[in-house]
Amino acid sequence: MATYTNEERMGHVRTNVELEPGEQCALCRCFKSGKFPFCDGMHRQLPGELGPVIVKAAEPKPTPPPS
Ligand code: FES
């Protein structure tokens, strides 16, 4: 399950998101989400075509068998 923490860094709030391999999250770029910085679907009620940024953690690549 995705987890996040907020931290202050040089006077600014920074959000760190940790994802499990294959997991994804949607980041808001309309600035109207009640769960900002995460998308809560509010963009669907706005004019225009703007939607979230989808971030996905890569799955680990299978290890090739020894030759
Ligand atoms: S709520 Fe802002 S992009 Fe979805």
Residues whose N, C-alpha, C, O or C-beta is under 5 A from the ligand:
A	BS01	FES	L27 C28 R29 C30 F31 K32 S33 C39 D40 G41 M42 H43 G51 P52
